[in-house]
């Protein structure tokens, strides 16, 4: 699965897993593997947000042209 082809289900699964890890963090320290997974999920979220912002900026620039 490439980052550019995420389905709504993929995104929902990533969001759900981030929530699970956040809840686990409240109960106990996360393992090294969980910390790595959490970091990957946070990076993926940041990239999704950045891509959405890029699309909005490109759309505004096209409208202004």
Residue, then its C-alpha position, 0 to 999 in steps of 0.5 A: x500500500x503506497x502512501x498516495x493510495x490510502x482508502x478511507x478504511x486505511x485511514x480509519x485503521x491508522x486513526x484507530x491504532x493511534x488512539x489505541x496507542x494513546x490509551x495504552x500510553x495512559x496505562x503503561x509505558x509503551x514498548x520500543x516497538x509501540x513507540x516506533x509504530x506510534x512515530x510512524x503513525x504520527x508521521x503518516x498523519x502529518x503527511x496526510x495533513x500536509x498533502x491536504x494543505x498542498x491540494x488546497x493551496x494549489x486549488x487557490x492558486x489555480x482560481x487566482x490565475 
